Amino acid sequence: MNEHTQQTVTALWLRDKKAVATYGISRTKLWQLQKQGKIRSVSLTEPGMSRATRLFDAQSIEAYIESFLPKEQQPKEETE
């Protein structure tokens, strides 16, 4: 990227604090949803590491939230 090009990057994977700040749900609720399999996450664990980094899938969080919209307000699936 040079000085004349501006690029906006939307994170696809978020740490828990960023997910909480972005979507307005509690950290406890975020971890519950992950444990229940309602949202996706990944643990970045390498051999010999004592702690891992957990990242949460932003699209799965959005899909979970949108599932609470009334049917007429839910996003329409694209058809080709």
Sequence and secondary structure as in RCSB ss.txt:
>XXXX:A:sequence
MNEHTQQTVTALWLRDKKAVATYGISRTKLWQLQKQGKIRSVSLTEPGMSRATRLFDAQSIEAYIESFLPKEQQP
KEETE
>XXXX:A:secstr
  TT       SEE HHHHHHHH   HHHHHHHHHTTSS EEEE  TT SS EEEEEHHHHHHHHHTTS GGGS 
     
